[in-house]
Amino acid sequence: MNFRSAIDEDFDSIACLAKDNELLLEGLGSVEFKKMMSWLYVMPPIGKRLQIVCEDQGELVAHYGGVPIQLKIDDSIFLGV
């Protein structure tokens, strides 16, 4: 198995993986899913992409992603996921 950072070209495979495992929200097709992935990971508001995929013999078998957010506690700002 190989773990690596996800790239935009993985979106189709990630969408298929989500569909095959019944993880897509009802009414969210693969086209909308790709748009959502782009919004979350390609140009996130904080500007950091947090996304990993796992491949087994060249096939994408897992995906994990987090969306960074800024948190303000009192006068301090923290980056969270």
Number of C-alpha atoms within 10 A of each C-alpha: 10 12 13 11 14 19 13 11 8 14 19 14 15 22 21 16 17 17 16 10 9 10 12 16 10 7 8 13 12 17 12 12 21 18 12 14 18 14 12 18 21 17 12 16 14 11 12 14 19 17 17 15 18 17 14 11 8 9 11 18 15 15 20 12 16 14 16 18 15 12 12 10 8 6 5 7 10 9 10 10 10
